[in-house]
Amino acid sequence: MVQQVLTNATREGARRAVLDGSTTSEVQTVVNDYLTGANITGATVTVNPDPPNTAAFGDPETVTASIPFSNVSWLPSPMYLGSTNMSAQSVMRRESVSTGGS
């Protein structure tokens, strides 16, 4: 379940990243808000390129979220995956580039 939520959160972040004028902070907020809605906190969210609005038309925008398995496990002491990080990544291509006009 957590893996699917991570994937969906990064997808939402990538959708924001490809918009003209988007910032790294906005993308991270979108991802973290999605995760918080599923009671998941403490994820590390990265955006590439950083800032996302530096990508040219057609360039990939990559959003990654990762969290230690021990932060999201329902087990009091996860034996097998306790030190593992769960992560998801979504990539979308920039469809437009702001011309700086009003």
Secondary structure, DSSP 8 states (H G I E B T S, - for coil): -HHHHHHHHHHHHHHHHTSTT--HHHHHHHHHHHHHHTT----EEEEESSSGGG--TT-EEEEEEEEEHHHH-SSSS-SSSTT-EEEEEEEEE------S--
